[in-house]
Amino acid sequence: MKKYFISILFAFSALVMLNGCIVSDEKLADKVQEAIVSDEQGNGNTLEVTEFQLDEKGSPKKGVLKGRLNGKDVVYDIRVSDEGSEFDVDWEMRK
């Protein structure tokens, strides 16, 4: 009985620790938007996000960000490599 209790406790602890290291899809989407908006601000532009979709399946994850850049409608194609607590984002404006 004691071994069974210790095994359950260990499994639960491992599950909690693993869950704490993974960034949720919502938080990842927020961080991706922040990165793109921040980069455009650094270039002296104003980006207002109107729509953002990030595919939850696949690696790298792909998405589309629509918005207004300095008053003009724009669309960005996005690729996100998610490595647990860190991510790498690449985006390109459609022409």
Secondary structure as GFF3:
##gff-version 3
##sequence-region A 1 95
A	DSSP	alpha_helix	2	21	.	.	.	ID=ss1
A	DSSP	alpha_helix	25	42	.	.	.	ID=ss2
A	DSSP	beta_strand	47	54	.	.	.	ID=ss3
A	DSSP	beta_strand	61	69	.	.	.	ID=ss4
A	DSSP	beta_strand	72	83	.	.	.	ID=ss5
A	DSSP	beta_strand	86	93	.	.	.	ID=ss6
###
